[in-house]
Amino acid sequence: MDSLFKAIADVNRRKILILLHKQGTMTVSEIATHFDISLPTLSEHLRILREAKVVTARKYKQYSQYSLNHAVFEELSNWVTEFLPQI
């Protein structure tokens, strides 16, 4: 869970997650069109998200396609729910 919180601590990584949530599976090039950062910086953000298992990457020909790992968000939701008052 620590790696998840570290991964989502950065505003650009949160924007990537929102974009993937809205658009679905995307390549690095498609994601890059929504940011004013260098490709190496974007790749580093995606690496951090992958290592935290927040996104998955699948090779397709010469491209990597990124998508959300919904299981991680379900786990996070369950964890947060533990802190909500019982109504």
Distance bins in CASP14 RR format, pairs under 12 A and 6 or more apart:
PFRMAT RR
TARGET T0000
AUTHOR 0000-0000-0000
RMODE 2
METHOD distances of the structure
MODEL  1
1 7 0 0 0 0 0 1 0 0 0 0 0
1 8 0 0 0 0 0 1 0 0 0 0 0
1 52 0 0 0 0 1 0 0 0 0 0 0
1 53 0 0 0 0 0 1 0 0 0 0 0
1 54 0 0 0 0 0 1 0 0 0 0 0
1 72 0 0 0 0 1 0 0 0 0 0 0
1 75 1 0 0 1 0 0 0 0 0 0 0
1 76 1 0 0 1 0 0 0 0 0 0 0
1 78 0 0 0 0 0 1 0 0 0 0 0
1 79 1 0 0 1 0 0 0 0 0 0 0
1 80 0 0 0 0 0 1 0 0 0 0 0
2 8 0 0 0 0 0 1 0 0 0 0 0
2 9 0 0 0 0 0 1 0 0 0 0 0
2 51 0 0 0 0 0 1 0 0 0 0 0
2 52 0 0 0 0 1 0 0 0 0 0 0
3 9 0 0 0 0 0 1 0 0 0 0 0
3 13 0 0 0 0 0 1 0 0 0 0 0
3 47 0 0 0 0 0 1 0 0 0 0 0
3 48 0 0 0 0 1 0 0 0 0 0 0
3 49 0 0 0 0 1 0 0 0 0 0 0
3 50 0 0 0 0 0 1 0 0 0 0 0
3 51 1 0 0 1 0 0 0 0 0 0 0
3 52 1 0 1 0 0 0 0 0 0 0 0
3 53 1 0 0 1 0 0 0 0 0 0 0
3 54 0 0 0 0 1 0 0 0 0 0 0
3 72 0 0 0 0 1 0 0 0 0 0 0
3 76 0 0 0 0 0 1 0 0 0 0 0
4 13 0 0 0 0 0 1 0 0 0 0 0
4 14 0 0 0 0 0 1 0 0 0 0 0
4 17 0 0 0 0 0 1 0 0 0 0 0
4 48 0 0 0 0 0 1 0 0 0 0 0
4 49 0 0 0 0 1 0 0 0 0 0 0
4 51 0 0 0 0 0 1 0 0 0 0 0
4 52 1 0 1 0 0 0 0 0 0 0 0
4 53 1 0 0 1 0 0 0 0 0 0 0
4 54 1 0 0 1 0 0 0 0 0 0 0
4 55 0 0 0 0 0 1 0 0 0 0 0
4 69 0 0 0 0 0 1 0 0 0 0 0
4 71 0 0 0 0 0 1 0 0 0 0 0
4 72 1 0 0 1 0 0 0 0 0 0 0
4 73 0 0 0 0 1 0 0 0 0 0 0
4 75 0 0 0 0 1 0 0 0 0 0 0
4 76 1 0 0 1 0 0 0 0 0 0 0
4 77 0 0 0 0 0 1 0 0 0 0 0
4 79 0 0 0 0 1 0 0 0 0 0 0
4 80 0 0 0 0 0 1 0 0 0 0 0
5 13 0 0 0 0 0 1 0 0 0 0 0
5 14 0 0 0 0 0 1 0 0 0 0 0
5 48 0 0 0 0 0 1 0 0 0 0 0
5 52 0 0 0 0 1 0 0 0 0 0 0
5 54 0 0 0 0 0 1 0 0 0 0 0
5 72 0 0 0 0 0 1 0 0 0 0 0
5 76 0 0 0 0 1 0 0 0 0 0 0
5 79 0 0 0 0 0 1 0 0 0 0 0
5 80 0 0 0 0 0 1 0 0 0 0 0
6 13 0 0 0 0 1 0 0 0 0 0 0
6 48 1 0 0 1 0 0 0 0 0 0 0
6 49 0 0 0 0 0 1 0 0 0 0 0
6 51 0 0 0 0 1 0 0 0 0 0 0
6 52 1 0 0 1 0 0 0 0 0 0 0
6 54 0 0 0 0 0 1 0 0 0 0 0
7 13 1 0 1 0 0 0 0 0 0 0 0
7 14 0 0 0 0 1 0 0 0 0 0 0
7 16 0 0 0 0 1 0 0 0 0 0 0
7 17 0 0 0 0 1 0 0 0 0 0 0
7 44 0 0 0 0 0 1 0 0 0 0 0
7 45 0 0 0 0 1 0 0 0 0 0 0
7 46 0 0 0 0 0 1 0 0 0 0 0
7 47 0 0 0 0 0 1 0 0 0 0 0
7 48 1 0 1 0 0 0 0 0 0 0 0
7 49 1 0 1 0 0 0 0 0 0 0 0
7 50 0 0 0 0 1 0 0 0 0 0 0
7 51 1 0 0 1 0 0 0 0 0 0 0
7 52 1 1 0 0 0 0 0 0 0 0 0
7 53 0 0 0 0 1 0 0 0 0 0 0
7 54 1 0 1 0 0 0 0 0 0 0 0
7 55 0 0 0 0 1 0 0 0 0 0 0
7 69 0 0 0 0 0 1 0 0 0 0 0
7 72 0 0 0 0 1 0 0 0 0 0 0
7 73 0 0 0 0 0 1 0 0 0 0 0
7 76 0 0 0 0 0 1 0 0 0 0 0
8 14 1 0 1 0 0 0 0 0 0 0 0
8 15 0 0 0 0 0 1 0 0 0 0 0
8 16 0 0 0 0 1 0 0 0 0 0 0
8 17 1 0 0 1 0 0 0 0 0 0 0
8 18 0 0 0 0 0 1 0 0 0 0 0
8 45 0 0 0 0 0 1 0 0 0 0 0
8 48 0 0 0 0 1 0 0 0 0 0 0
8 49 0 0 0 0 1 0 0 0 0 0 0
8 52 0 0 0 0 1 0 0 0 0 0 0
8 54 1 0 0 1 0 0 0 0 0 0 0
8 55 0 0 0 0 0 1 0 0 0 0 0
8 68 0 0 0 0 0 1 0 0 0 0 0
8 72 0 0 0 0 0 1 0 0 0 0 0
8 73 0 0 0 0 0 1 0 0 0 0 0
8 76 0 0 0 0 1 0 0 0 0 0 0
9 17 0 0 0 0 0 1 0 0 0 0 0
9 45 0 0 0 0 0 1 0 0 0 0 0
9 48 0 0 0 0 1 0 0 0 0 0 0
9 49 0 0 0 0 0 1 0 0 0 0 0
9 52 0 0 0 0 0 1 0 0 0 0 0
9 54 0 0 0 0 0 1 0 0 0 0 0
10 16 0 0 0 0 1 0 0 0 0 0 0
10 17 0 0 0 0 0 1 0 0 0 0 0
10 37 0 0 0 0 0 1 0 0 0 0 0
10 41 0 0 0 0 0 1 0 0 0 0 0
10 42 0 0 0 0 0 1 0 0 0 0 0
10 44 0 0 0 0 0 1 0 0 0 0 0
10 45 1 0 0 1 0 0 0 0 0 0 0
10 46 0 0 0 0 0 1 0 0 0 0 0
10 48 1 0 0 1 0 0 0 0 0 0 0
10 49 0 0 0 0 1 0 0 0 0 0 0
10 52 0 0 0 0 0 1 0 0 0 0 0
10 54 0 0 0 0 0 1 0 0 0 0 0
11 17 0 0 0 0 0 1 0 0 0 0 0
11 18 0 0 0 0 0 1 0 0 0 0 0
11 35 0 0 0 0 0 1 0 0 0 0 0
11 37 0 0 0 0 0 1 0 0 0 0 0
11 45 0 0 0 0 0 1 0 0 0 0 0
12 18 0 0 0 0 0 1 0 0 0 0 0
12 19 0 0 0 0 0 1 0 0 0 0 0
12 31 0 0 0 0 0 1 0 0 0 0 0
12 32 0 0 0 0 0 1 0 0 0 0 0
12 34 0 0 0 0 0 1 0 0 0 0 0
12 35 1 0 0 1 0 0 0 0 0 0 0
12 36 0 0 0 0 1 0 0 0 0 0 0
12 37 1 0 0 1 0 0 0 0 0 0 0
12 38 0 0 0 0 0 1 0 0 0 0 0
12 41 0 0 0 0 1 0 0 0 0 0 0
12 42 0 0 0 0 1 0 0 0 0 0 0
12 43 0 0 0 0 0 1 0 0 0 0 0
12 44 0 0 0 0 1 0 0 0 0 0 0
12 45 1 0 1 0 0 0 0 0 0 0 0
12 46 0 0 0 0 0 1 0 0 0 0 0
12 48 0 0 0 0 0 1 0 0 0 0 0
12 49 0 0 0 0 0 1 0 0 0 0 0
13 19 0 0 0 0 0 1 0 0 0 0 0
13 20 0 0 0 0 0 1 0 0 0 0 0
13 31 0 0 0 0 0 1 0 0 0 0 0
13 35 0 0 0 0 0 1 0 0 0 0 0
13 37 0 0 0 0 0 1 0 0 0 0 0
13 41 0 0 0 0 0 1 0 0 0 0 0
13 42 0 0 0 0 0 1 0 0 0 0 0
13 44 0 0 0 0 1 0 0 0 0 0 0
13 45 1 0 1 0 0 0 0 0 0 0 0
13 46 0 0 0 0 1 0 0 0 0 0 0
13 47 0 0 0 0 0 1 0 0 0 0 0
13 48 1 0 0 1 0 0 0 0 0 0 0
13 49 1 0 1 0 0 0 0 0 0 0 0
13 50 0 0 0 0 0 1 0 0 0 0 0
13 51 0 0 0 0 0 1 0 0 0 0 0
13 52 0 0 0 0 1 0 0 0 0 0 0
13 54 0 0 0 0 1 0 0 0 0 0 0
13 55 0 0 0 0 1 0 0 0 0 0 0
13 66 0 0 0 0 0 1 0 0 0 0 0
14 20 0 0 0 0 0 1 0 0 0 0 0
14 21 0 0 0 0 0 1 0 0 0 0 0
14 45 0 0 0 0 0 1 0 0 0 0 0
14 48 0 0 0 0 0 1 0 0 0 0 0
14 49 0 0 0 0 1 0 0 0 0 0 0
14 54 0 0 0 0 0 1 0 0 0 0 0
15 21 0 0 0 0 0 1 0 0 0 0 0
15 22 0 0 0 0 0 1 0 0 0 0 0
15 23 0 0 0 0 0 1 0 0 0 0 0
15 31 0 0 0 0 1 0 0 0 0 0 0
15 34 1 0 0 1 0 0 0 0 0 0 0
15 35 1 0 0 1 0 0 0 0 0 0 0
15 36 0 0 0 0 0 1 0 0 0 0 0
15 37 0 0 0 0 0 1 0 0 0 0 0
15 42 0 0 0 0 0 1 0 0 0 0 0
15 45 0 0 0 0 1 0 0 0 0 0 0
15 49 0 0 0 0 0 1 0 0 0 0 0
16 22 0 0 0 0 0 1 0 0 0 0 0
16 23 0 0 0 0 0 1 0 0 0 0 0
16 24 0 0 0 0 0 1 0 0 0 0 0
16 26 0 0 0 0 1 0 0 0 0 0 0
16 28 0 0 0 0 0 1 0 0 0 0 0
16 30 0 0 0 0 0 1 0 0 0 0 0
16 31 1 0 0 1 0 0 0 0 0 0 0
16 32 0 0 0 0 0 1 0 0 0 0 0
16 34 0 0 0 0 1 0 0 0 0 0 0
16 35 0 0 0 0 1 0 0 0 0 0 0
16 37 0 0 0 0 0 1 0 0 0 0 0
16 41 0 0 0 0 0 1 0 0 0 0 0
16 42 0 0 0 0 1 0 0 0 0 0 0
16 43 0 0 0 0 0 1 0 0 0 0 0
16 44 0 0 0 0 0 1 0 0 0 0 0
16 45 1 0 0 1 0 0 0 0 0 0 0
16 46 1 0 0 1 0 0 0 0 0 0 0
16 47 0 0 0 0 0 1 0 0 0 0 0
16 48 0 0 0 0 1 0 0 0 0 0 0
16 49 1 0 0 1 0 0 0 0 0 0 0
16 50 0 0 0 0 0 1 0 0 0 0 0
16 52 0 0 0 0 0 1 0 0 0 0 0
16 54 0 0 0 0 1 0 0 0 0 0 0
16 55 1 0 0 1 0 0 0 0 0 0 0
16 66 0 0 0 0 1 0 0 0 0 0 0
16 67 0 0 0 0 0 1 0 0 0 0 0
16 68 0 0 0 0 1 0 0 0 0 0 0
17 23 0 0 0 0 0 1 0 0 0 0 0
17 24 0 0 0 0 0 1 0 0 0 0 0
17 26 0 0 0 0 0 1 0 0 0 0 0
17 31 0 0 0 0 0 1 0 0 0 0 0
17 45 0 0 0 0 0 1 0 0 0 0 0
17 46 0 0 0 0 0 1 0 0 0 0 0
17 48 0 0 0 0 0 1 0 0 0 0 0
17 49 1 0 0 1 0 0 0 0 0 0 0
17 52 0 0 0 0 0 1 0 0 0 0 0
17 54 1 0 0 1 0 0 0 0 0 0 0
17 55 1 0 0 1 0 0 0 0 0 0 0
17 66 0 0 0 0 0 1 0 0 0 0 0
17 67 0 0 0 0 0 1 0 0 0 0 0
17 68 1 0 0 1 0 0 0 0 0 0 0
17 69 0 0 0 0 0 1 0 0 0 0 0
17 70 0 0 0 0 0 1 0 0 0 0 0
17 72 0 0 0 0 0 1 0 0 0 0 0
17 73 0 0 0 0 1 0 0 0 0 0 0
17 76 0 0 0 0 0 1 0 0 0 0 0
18 24 0 0 0 0 0 1 0 0 0 0 0
18 26 0 0 0 0 0 1 0 0 0 0 0
18 31 0 0 0 0 0 1 0 0 0 0 0
18 34 0 0 0 0 1 0 0 0 0 0 0
18 35 0 0 0 0 0 1 0 0 0 0 0
18 68 0 0 0 0 1 0 0 0 0 0 0
19 25 0 0 0 0 0 1 0 0 0 0 0
19 26 1 0 0 1 0 0 0 0 0 0 0
19 28 0 0 0 0 0 1 0 0 0 0 0
19 30 0 0 0 0 1 0 0 0 0 0 0
19 31 1 0 0 1 0 0 0 0 0 0 0
19 32 0 0 0 0 0 1 0 0 0 0 0
19 33 0 0 0 0 1 0 0 0 0 0 0
19 34 1 0 1 0 0 0 0 0 0 0 0
19 35 0 0 0 0 1 0 0 0 0 0 0
19 42 0 0 0 0 0 1 0 0 0 0 0
19 45 0 0 0 0 0 1 0 0 0 0 0
19 46 0 0 0 0 0 1 0 0 0 0 0
19 49 0 0 0 0 0 1 0 0 0 0 0
19 55 0 0 0 0 0 1 0 0 0 0 0
19 66 0 0 0 0 1 0 0 0 0 0 0
19 67 0 0 0 0 0 1 0 0 0 0 0
19 68 0 0 0 0 1 0 0 0 0 0 0
20 26 1 0 0 1 0 0 0 0 0 0 0
20 27 0 0 0 0 0 1 0 0 0 0 0
20 28 0 0 0 0 0 1 0 0 0 0 0
20 30 0 0 0 0 0 1 0 0 0 0 0
20 31 1 0 0 1 0 0 0 0 0 0 0
20 34 0 0 0 0 0 1 0 0 0 0 0
20 45 0 0 0 0 0 1 0 0 0 0 0
20 46 0 0 0 0 0 1 0 0 0 0 0
20 49 0 0 0 0 1 0 0 0 0 0 0
20 50 0 0 0 0 0 1 0 0 0 0 0
20 54 0 0 0 0 1 0 0 0 0 0 0
20 55 1 0 0 1 0 0 0 0 0 0 0
20 56 0 0 0 0 0 1 0 0 0 0 0
20 57 0 0 0 0 0 1 0 0 0 0 0
20 65 0 0 0 0 0 1 0 0 0 0 0
20 66 1 0 0 1 0 0 0 0 0 0 0
20 67 1 0 0 1 0 0 0 0 0 0 0
20 68 1 0 1 0 0 0 0 0 0 0 0
20 69 0 0 0 0 1 0 0 0 0 0 0
20 70 0 0 0 0 0 1 0 0 0 0 0
20 73 0 0 0 0 0 1 0 0 0 0 0
21 54 0 0 0 0 0 1 0 0 0 0 0
21 55 0 0 0 0 0 1 0 0 0 0 0
21 66 0 0 0 0 0 1 0 0 0 0 0
21 67 0 0 0 0 1 0 0 0 0 0 0
21 68 1 0 0 1 0 0 0 0 0 0 0
21 69 0 0 0 0 0 1 0 0 0 0 0
21 70 0 0 0 0 1 0 0 0 0 0 0
21 73 0 0 0 0 1 0 0 0 0 0 0
22 31 0 0 0 0 0 1 0 0 0 0 0
22 34 0 0 0 0 0 1 0 0 0 0 0
22 67 0 0 0 0 0 1 0 0 0 0 0
22 68 0 0 0 0 0 1 0 0 0 0 0
23 30 1 0 0 1 0 0 0 0 0 0 0
23 31 0 0 0 0 1 0 0 0 0 0 0
23 33 0 0 0 0 0 1 0 0 0 0 0
23 34 0 0 0 0 1 0 0 0 0 0 0
23 65 0 0 0 0 0 1 0 0 0 0 0
23 66 0 0 0 0 0 1 0 0 0 0 0
23 67 0 0 0 0 1 0 0 0 0 0 0
23 68 0 0 0 0 0 1 0 0 0 0 0
24 30 0 0 0 0 1 0 0 0 0 0 0
24 31 0 0 0 0 0 1 0 0 0 0 0
24 55 0 0 0 0 0 1 0 0 0 0 0
24 56 0 0 0 0 0 1 0 0 0 0 0
24 65 0 0 0 0 1 0 0 0 0 0 0
24 66 0 0 0 0 1 0 0 0 0 0 0
24 67 1 0 1 0 0 0 0 0 0 0 0
24 68 1 0 0 1 0 0 0 0 0 0 0
24 70 0 0 0 0 0 1 0 0 0 0 0
25 31 0 0 0 0 0 1 0 0 0 0 0
25 55 0 0 0 0 0 1 0 0 0 0 0
25 56 0 0 0 0 1 0 0 0 0 0 0
25 57 0 0 0 0 1 0 0 0 0 0 0
25 58 1 0 0 1 0 0 0 0 0 0 0
25 60 0 0 0 0 1 0 0 0 0 0 0
25 63 0 0 0 0 0 1 0 0 0 0 0
25 64 0 0 0 0 0 1 0 0 0 0 0
25 65 1 0 1 0 0 0 0 0 0 0 0
25 66 1 0 0 1 0 0 0 0 0 0 0
25 67 1 0 1 0 0 0 0 0 0 0 0
25 68 0 0 0 0 1 0 0 0 0 0 0
25 69 0 0 0 0 0 1 0 0 0 0 0
26 32 0 0 0 0 1 0 0 0 0 0 0
26 33 0 0 0 0 1 0 0 0 0 0 0
26 34 0 0 0 0 1 0 0 0 0 0 0
26 35 0 0 0 0 0 1 0 0 0 0 0
26 42 0 0 0 0 0 1 0 0 0 0 0
26 46 0 0 0 0 0 1 0 0 0 0 0
26 55 0 0 0 0 1 0 0 0 0 0 0
26 56 0 0 0 0 0 1 0 0 0 0 0
26 57 0 0 0 0 0 1 0 0 0 0 0
26 58 0 0 0 0 0 1 0 0 0 0 0
26 60 0 0 0 0 0 1 0 0 0 0 0
26 63 0 0 0 0 1 0 0 0 0 0 0
26 64 0 0 0 0 1 0 0 0 0 0 0
26 65 1 0 0 1 0 0 0 0 0 0 0
26 66 1 0 1 0 0 0 0 0 0 0 0
26 67 1 0 0 1 0 0 0 0 0 0 0
26 68 0 0 0 0 0 1 0 0 0 0 0
27 33 0 0 0 0 0 1 0 0 0 0 0
27 39 0 0 0 0 0 1 0 0 0 0 0
27 42 0 0 0 0 0 1 0 0 0 0 0
27 43 0 0 0 0 0 1 0 0 0 0 0
27 46 0 0 0 0 0 1 0 0 0 0 0
27 57 0 0 0 0 1 0 0 0 0 0 0
27 58 0 0 0 0 0 1 0 0 0 0 0
27 59 0 0 0 0 0 1 0 0 0 0 0
27 60 0 0 0 0 1 0 0 0 0 0 0
27 61 0 0 0 0 0 1 0 0 0 0 0
27 62 0 0 0 0 1 0 0 0 0 0 0
27 63 1 0 1 0 0 0 0 0 0 0 0
27 64 1 0 0 1 0 0 0 0 0 0 0
27 65 1 0 1 0 0 0 0 0 0 0 0
27 66 1 0 0 1 0 0 0 0 0 0 0
27 67 0 0 0 0 0 1 0 0 0 0 0
28 34 0 0 0 0 0 1 0 0 0 0 0
28 35 0 0 0 0 0 1 0 0 0 0 0
28 37 0 0 0 0 0 1 0 0 0 0 0
28 38 0 0 0 0 0 1 0 0 0 0 0
28 39 1 0 0 1 0 0 0 0 0 0 0
28 40 0 0 0 0 0 1 0 0 0 0 0
28 41 0 0 0 0 0 1 0 0 0 0 0
28 42 1 0 0 1 0 0 0 0 0 0 0
28 43 1 0 0 1 0 0 0 0 0 0 0
28 44 0 0 0 0 0 1 0 0 0 0 0
28 45 0 0 0 0 0 1 0 0 0 0 0
28 46 1 0 0 1 0 0 0 0 0 0 0
28 47 0 0 0 0 0 1 0 0 0 0 0
28 49 0 0 0 0 0 1 0 0 0 0 0
28 50 0 0 0 0 0 1 0 0 0 0 0
28 55 0 0 0 0 0 1 0 0 0 0 0
28 57 0 0 0 0 1 0 0 0 0 0 0
28 59 0 0 0 0 0 1 0 0 0 0 0
28 60 0 0 0 0 0 1 0 0 0 0 0
28 62 0 0 0 0 0 1 0 0 0 0 0
28 63 1 0 0 1 0 0 0 0 0 0 0
28 64 1 0 0 1 0 0 0 0 0 0 0
28 65 0 0 0 0 1 0 0 0 0 0 0
28 66 1 0 0 1 0 0 0 0 0 0 0
29 35 0 0 0 0 0 1 0 0 0 0 0
29 39 0 0 0 0 1 0 0 0 0 0 0
29 42 0 0 0 0 1 0 0 0 0 0 0
29 43 0 0 0 0 0 1 0 0 0 0 0
29 46 0 0 0 0 0 1 0 0 0 0 0
29 62 0 0 0 0 0 1 0 0 0 0 0
29 63 1 0 0 1 0 0 0 0 0 0 0
29 64 0 0 0 0 0 1 0 0 0 0 0
29 65 0 0 0 0 0 1 0 0 0 0 0
29 66 0 0 0 0 0 1 0 0 0 0 0
30 42 0 0 0 0 0 1 0 0 0 0 0
30 46 0 0 0 0 0 1 0 0 0 0 0
30 63 0 0 0 0 1 0 0 0 0 0 0
30 64 0 0 0 0 0 1 0 0 0 0 0
30 65 0 0 0 0 1 0 0 0 0 0 0
30 66 0 0 0 0 1 0 0 0 0 0 0
30 67 0 0 0 0 0 1 0 0 0 0 0
31 37 0 0 0 0 0 1 0 0 0 0 0
31 39 0 0 0 0 1 0 0 0 0 0 0
31 41 0 0 0 0 0 1 0 0 0 0 0
31 42 1 0 0 1 0 0 0 0 0 0 0
31 43 0 0 0 0 1 0 0 0 0 0 0
31 45 0 0 0 0 1 0 0 0 0 0 0
31 46 1 0 0 1 0 0 0 0 0 0 0
31 49 0 0 0 0 0 1 0 0 0 0 0
31 55 0 0 0 0 0 1 0 0 0 0 0
31 57 0 0 0 0 0 1 0 0 0 0 0
31 63 0 0 0 0 0 1 0 0 0 0 0
31 64 0 0 0 0 0 1 0 0 0 0 0
31 65 0 0 0 0 0 1 0 0 0 0 0
31 66 1 0 0 1 0 0 0 0 0 0 0
31 67 0 0 0 0 0 1 0 0 0 0 0
32 38 0 0 0 0 1 0 0 0 0 0 0
32 39 1 0 0 1 0 0 0 0 0 0 0
32 40 0 0 0 0 0 1 0 0 0 0 0
32 41 0 0 0 0 1 0 0 0 0 0 0
32 42 1 0 1 0 0 0 0 0 0 0 0
32 43 0 0 0 0 1 0 0 0 0 0 0
32 45 0 0 0 0 0 1 0 0 0 0 0
32 46 0 0 0 0 0 1 0 0 0 0 0
32 66 0 0 0 0 0 1 0 0 0 0 0
33 39 0 0 0 0 0 1 0 0 0 0 0
33 42 0 0 0 0 0 1 0 0 0 0 0
34 42 0 0 0 0 1 0 0 0 0 0 0
35 41 0 0 0 0 1 0 0 0 0 0 0
35 42 1 0 0 1 0 0 0 0 0 0 0
35 43 0 0 0 0 0 1 0 0 0 0 0
35 45 0 0 0 0 1 0 0 0 0 0 0
35 46 0 0 0 0 0 1 0 0 0 0 0
36 42 0 0 0 0 0 1 0 0 0 0 0
37 43 0 0 0 0 1 0 0 0 0 0 0
37 44 0 0 0 0 1 0 0 0 0 0 0
37 45 1 0 0 1 0 0 0 0 0 0 0
37 46 0 0 0 0 0 1 0 0 0 0 0
38 44 0 0 0 0 1 0 0 0 0 0 0
38 45 0 0 0 0 0 1 0 0 0 0 0
39 45 0 0 0 0 0 1 0 0 0 0 0
39 46 0 0 0 0 0 1 0 0 0 0 0
40 46 0 0 0 0 0 1 0 0 0 0 0
40 47 0 0 0 0 0 1 0 0 0 0 0
41 47 0 0 0 0 0 1 0 0 0 0 0
41 48 0 0 0 0 0 1 0 0 0 0 0
42 48 0 0 0 0 0 1 0 0 0 0 0
42 49 0 0 0 0 0 1 0 0 0 0 0
42 64 0 0 0 0 0 1 0 0 0 0 0
42 66 0 0 0 0 0 1 0 0 0 0 0
43 49 0 0 0 0 0 1 0 0 0 0 0
43 50 0 0 0 0 0 1 0 0 0 0 0
43 57 0 0 0 0 0 1 0 0 0 0 0
43 64 0 0 0 0 1 0 0 0 0 0 0
43 66 0 0 0 0 0 1 0 0 0 0 0
44 50 0 0 0 0 0 1 0 0 0 0 0
44 51 0 0 0 0 0 1 0 0 0 0 0
45 51 0 0 0 0 0 1 0 0 0 0 0
45 52 0 0 0 0 0 1 0 0 0 0 0
45 54 0 0 0 0 0 1 0 0 0 0 0
45 55 0 0 0 0 1 0 0 0 0 0 0
45 66 0 0 0 0 0 1 0 0 0 0 0
46 52 0 0 0 0 0 1 0 0 0 0 0
46 54 0 0 0 0 1 0 0 0 0 0 0
46 55 1 0 0 1 0 0 0 0 0 0 0
46 56 0 0 0 0 0 1 0 0 0 0 0
46 57 1 0 0 1 0 0 0 0 0 0 0
46 64 0 0 0 0 1 0 0 0 0 0 0
46 65 0 0 0 0 0 1 0 0 0 0 0
46 66 1 0 0 1 0 0 0 0 0 0 0
46 67 0 0 0 0 0 1 0 0 0 0 0
47 54 0 0 0 0 0 1 0 0 0 0 0
47 55 0 0 0 0 1 0 0 0 0 0 0
47 57 0 0 0 0 1 0 0 0 0 0 0
47 64 0 0 0 0 0 1 0 0 0 0 0
47 66 0 0 0 0 0 1 0 0 0 0 0
48 54 0 0 0 0 1 0 0 0 0 0 0
48 55 0 0 0 0 1 0 0 0 0 0 0
49 55 1 0 1 0 0 0 0 0 0 0 0
49 56 0 0 0 0 1 0 0 0 0 0 0
49 57 0 0 0 0 1 0 0 0 0 0 0
49 66 1 0 0 1 0 0 0 0 0 0 0
49 67 0 0 0 0 0 1 0 0 0 0 0
49 68 0 0 0 0 1 0 0 0 0 0 0
49 69 0 0 0 0 1 0 0 0 0 0 0
49 72 0 0 0 0 1 0 0 0 0 0 0
50 56 1 0 0 1 0 0 0 0 0 0 0
50 57 1 0 1 0 0 0 0 0 0 0 0
50 58 0 0 0 0 0 1 0 0 0 0 0
50 64 0 0 0 0 1 0 0 0 0 0 0
50 66 0 0 0 0 1 0 0 0 0 0 0
50 67 0 0 0 0 0 1 0 0 0 0 0
50 68 0 0 0 0 0 1 0 0 0 0 0
50 69 0 0 0 0 1 0 0 0 0 0 0
50 72 0 0 0 0 0 1 0 0 0 0 0
51 57 0 0 0 0 0 1 0 0 0 0 0
51 69 0 0 0 0 0 1 0 0 0 0 0
51 72 0 0 0 0 0 1 0 0 0 0 0
52 68 0 0 0 0 0 1 0 0 0 0 0
52 69 0 0 0 0 1 0 0 0 0 0 0
52 72 1 0 0 1 0 0 0 0 0 0 0
52 73 0 0 0 0 0 1 0 0 0 0 0
52 75 0 0 0 0 0 1 0 0 0 0 0
52 76 0 0 0 0 0 1 0 0 0 0 0
53 68 0 0 0 0 0 1 0 0 0 0 0
53 69 1 0 1 0 0 0 0 0 0 0 0
53 70 0 0 0 0 0 1 0 0 0 0 0
53 71 0 0 0 0 1 0 0 0 0 0 0
53 72 1 0 1 0 0 0 0 0 0 0 0
53 73 0 0 0 0 0 1 0 0 0 0 0
53 75 0 0 0 0 1 0 0 0 0 0 0
53 76 0 0 0 0 0 1 0 0 0 0 0
54 66 0 0 0 0 0 1 0 0 0 0 0
54 67 0 0 0 0 0 1 0 0 0 0 0
54 68 1 0 0 1 0 0 0 0 0 0 0
54 69 1 0 1 0 0 0 0 0 0 0 0
54 70 0 0 0 0 0 1 0 0 0 0 0
54 71 0 0 0 0 0 1 0 0 0 0 0
54 72 1 0 1 0 0 0 0 0 0 0 0
54 73 0 0 0 0 1 0 0 0 0 0 0
54 75 0 0 0 0 0 1 0 0 0 0 0
54 76 0 0 0 0 1 0 0 0 0 0 0
55 64 0 0 0 0 0 1 0 0 0 0 0
55 65 0 0 0 0 0 1 0 0 0 0 0
55 66 1 0 1 0 0 0 0 0 0 0 0
55 67 1 0 0 1 0 0 0 0 0 0 0
55 68 1 0 1 0 0 0 0 0 0 0 0
55 69 1 0 0 1 0 0 0 0 0 0 0
55 70 0 0 0 0 0 1 0 0 0 0 0
55 71 0 0 0 0 0 1 0 0 0 0 0
55 72 0 0 0 0 1 0 0 0 0 0 0
55 73 0 0 0 0 0 1 0 0 0 0 0
56 64 0 0 0 0 1 0 0 0 0 0 0
56 65 0 0 0 0 1 0 0 0 0 0 0
56 66 1 0 0 1 0 0 0 0 0 0 0
56 67 1 0 1 0 0 0 0 0 0 0 0
56 68 1 0 0 1 0 0 0 0 0 0 0
56 69 1 0 1 0 0 0 0 0 0 0 0
56 70 0 0 0 0 1 0 0 0 0 0 0
56 71 0 0 0 0 1 0 0 0 0 0 0
56 72 0 0 0 0 1 0 0 0 0 0 0
57 63 0 0 0 0 1 0 0 0 0 0 0
57 64 1 0 1 0 0 0 0 0 0 0 0
57 65 1 0 0 1 0 0 0 0 0 0 0
57 66 1 0 1 0 0 0 0 0 0 0 0
57 67 0 0 0 0 1 0 0 0 0 0 0
57 68 0 0 0 0 0 1 0 0 0 0 0
57 69 0 0 0 0 0 1 0 0 0 0 0
58 64 1 0 0 1 0 0 0 0 0 0 0
58 65 1 0 1 0 0 0 0 0 0 0 0
58 66 0 0 0 0 1 0 0 0 0 0 0
58 67 1 0 0 1 0 0 0 0 0 0 0
58 69 0 0 0 0 0 1 0 0 0 0 0
59 65 1 0 0 1 0 0 0 0 0 0 0
59 66 0 0 0 0 0 1 0 0 0 0 0
60 66 0 0 0 0 0 1 0 0 0 0 0
60 67 0 0 0 0 0 1 0 0 0 0 0
68 74 0 0 0 0 0 1 0 0 0 0 0
68 76 0 0 0 0 0 1 0 0 0 0 0
69 75 0 0 0 0 1 0 0 0 0 0 0
69 76 0 0 0 0 0 1 0 0 0 0 0
70 76 0 0 0 0 0 1 0 0 0 0 0
70 77 0 0 0 0 0 1 0 0 0 0 0
71 77 0 0 0 0 0 1 0 0 0 0 0
71 78 0 0 0 0 0 1 0 0 0 0 0
72 78 0 0 0 0 0 1 0 0 0 0 0
72 79 0 0 0 0 0 1 0 0 0 0 0
73 79 0 0 0 0 0 1 0 0 0 0 0
73 80 0 0 0 0 0 1 0 0 0 0 0
74 80 0 0 0 0 0 1 0 0 0 0 0
74 81 0 0 0 0 0 1 0 0 0 0 0
75 81 0 0 0 0 0 1 0 0 0 0 0
75 82 0 0 0 0 0 1 0 0 0 0 0
76 82 0 0 0 0 0 1 0 0 0 0 0
76 83 0 0 0 0 0 1 0 0 0 0 0
77 83 0 0 0 0 0 1 0 0 0 0 0
77 84 0 0 0 0 0 1 0 0 0 0 0
78 84 0 0 0 0 0 1 0 0 0 0 0
81 87 0 0 0 0 0 1 0 0 0 0 0
END
